[in-house]
């Protein structure tokens, strides 16, 4: 029997087989969770909507997937990287969510609402040298929610810390 279901959302200009979400899927499966990695690449390609594609449609796709997962029963954990973290956090306000794991989350997304999330256990991994999202903004966001925050000597892609990020995800899942 599964301990819950993890929905792992990739970032913009990435895909469901990206290194970070693949590492998180492996952690989830090892710890007895099921997982899925939605593909948003078709929506990311809609650059006529915004410079980061069709964010409202991306959010709606995640809401549909998470809603179906919640209806099946069992806890739902939402995780994502960058734009995937943003939609995961916003989706947690609309579907029953047991926990959030947010990697390099943008605190602002153009005309979309500012980053917000349900009051659930939340772990945030961010990079000191993120060239897109200032660490200070993420620190303030995490502090306001008493979220667990891991700051790494890395850039936006967290490429040098995939294993560290996967361990942080494992810690969150083990705490549930």
Residue pairs with C-beta under 8 A, 6 or more apart in sequence:
2 32
2 33
2 34
2 74
3 31
3 32
3 33
3 74
3 75
3 173
3 176
4 33
4 34
4 74
4 75
4 76
4 77
4 98
4 176
5 33
5 34
5 35
5 36
5 69
5 72
5 74
5 75
5 76
5 77
6 24
6 25
6 28
6 33
6 34
6 35
6 36
6 76
6 77
6 78
6 79
6 173
7 35
7 36
7 37
7 38
7 62
7 65
7 66
7 69
7 76
7 77
7 78
7 79
7 88
8 16
8 21
8 24
8 25
8 28
8 35
8 36
8 37
8 79
8 80
8 84
9 21
9 37
9 38
9 40
9 62
9 78
9 79
9 80
9 81
9 83
9 84
9 85
9 87
9 88
10 16
10 18
10 20
10 21
10 37
10 39
10 40
10 80
10 81
10 84
11 18
11 80
11 81
11 82
11 83
11 84
11 85
11 104
12 44
12 52
12 53
12 82
12 83
13 44
14 21
14 81
14 82
14 84
15 39
15 41
16 37
16 38
16 39
17 37
18 81
19 159
19 162
20 81
20 103
20 158
20 162
20 165
21 37
21 79
21 80
21 81
21 84
22 37
23 162
23 163
23 165
23 166
23 169
24 35
24 79
24 101
24 165
24 166
24 169
25 35
25 37
26 166
27 166
27 169
27 170
27 173
28 34
28 35
28 77
28 169
28 173
29 35
30 170
31 170
31 173
31 174
33 77
33 173
36 65
36 69
38 61
38 62
38 65
40 53
40 58
40 61
40 83
40 84
43 53
43 54
43 57
43 58
43 61
44 52
44 53
44 54
44 58
44 83
45 53
46 53
46 54
46 57
47 53
49 55
49 57
50 110
50 111
51 110
52 83
52 109
52 110
55 83
55 86
55 87
55 109
55 110
55 112
56 112
58 83
58 87
59 87
59 90
59 91
59 112
62 78
62 87
62 88
62 91
63 91
63 94
63 95
66 76
66 78
66 91
66 95
66 97
67 95
69 76
70 76
70 95
70 96
75 98
75 99
75 176
76 95
76 96
76 97
76 98
77 97
77 98
77 99
77 100
77 101
77 172
77 173
77 176
78 88
78 89
78 91
78 92
78 97
78 99
78 100
78 101
79 85
79 88
79 100
79 101
79 102
79 103
79 169
80 86
80 87
80 88
80 101
80 102
80 103
80 105
81 103
81 104
81 158
82 103
82 104
82 105
82 106
82 132
82 133
82 156
83 106
83 109
84 103
85 102
85 103
85 104
85 105
85 106
86 105
86 106
86 109
86 112
86 115
88 100
88 101
88 102
89 100
89 102
89 105
89 115
89 116
89 117
90 112
90 113
90 115
90 116
90 117
91 97
92 100
92 117
92 118
92 120
93 116
93 117
93 118
97 118
97 120
98 120
98 121
98 176
99 120
99 121
99 122
99 123
99 172
99 173
99 176
100 117
100 118
100 120
100 121
100 122
100 123
101 122
101 123
101 125
101 168
101 169
101 172
102 117
102 122
102 123
102 124
102 125
103 124
103 125
103 126
103 158
103 165
104 125
104 126
104 127
104 130
104 132
104 133
104 138
104 156
104 158
105 115
105 124
105 126
105 133
105 138
105 141
106 115
106 132
106 133
107 114
107 115
107 133
107 137
107 138
107 140
107 141
108 114
108 115
108 137
109 115
115 141
117 145
119 145
121 148
121 172
121 175
121 176
122 142
122 145
122 147
122 148
123 147
123 148
123 149
123 150
123 168
123 169
123 171
123 172
124 138
124 141
124 142
124 147
124 148
124 149
124 150
125 149
125 150
125 152
125 158
125 161
125 164
125 165
125 168
126 133
126 135
126 138
126 139
126 149
126 150
126 151
126 152
127 135
127 151
127 152
127 153
127 154
127 155
127 156
127 158
128 135
128 151
128 152
128 153
128 154
129 153
129 154
129 155
130 138
130 155
130 156
131 155
131 156
132 156
133 156
135 151
138 149
139 149
139 151
141 147
142 148
142 149
143 149
148 168
148 172
150 164
150 165
150 168
152 158
152 160
152 161
152 164
152 165
153 160
154 160
154 161
158 165
